[in-house]
Amino acid sequence: DTVFGRFGIFTCFDILFYDPAVTLVKDFHVDTIVFPTAWMNVLPHLSAIQFHSAWAMGMGVNFLASNIHHPSNRMTGSGIYAPDSPQEFHYDMKTKKGKLLLSKLDSYP
């Protein structure tokens, strides 16, 4: 718990399961998820930006995804997502450069 929301964390593949991902939001009323991951983009359904943005919208939470940046393994796609839209994201399959993302989000979305 913080003065600007209730945070929860789960890692990588956990997002595909009801527990812990959905449980944090539904049962513990978490409104912001911190999500470290080594997400491998597998088109068409498991592309990081689209999947993470859709999860934030579907669950009605802020979602802070920090993906490893390893383009040769199709691991790229970090972002800051709000329930209404992606706020900021980085998806670069051509270079090995990462990027610091900053964005304003509503507390208690």
Buried (B, 14 or more C-beta within 10 A) or exposed (E): EEEEBBBBBBEBEBBEEEEBBBBBBEEEEBBBBBBBBEBBBEEEEEBBBBBBBEBBBEBEBBBBBBBBBEBEEBBBBBBBBBBEEBBBBBBBEEEEEBEEBEBEBEEEB
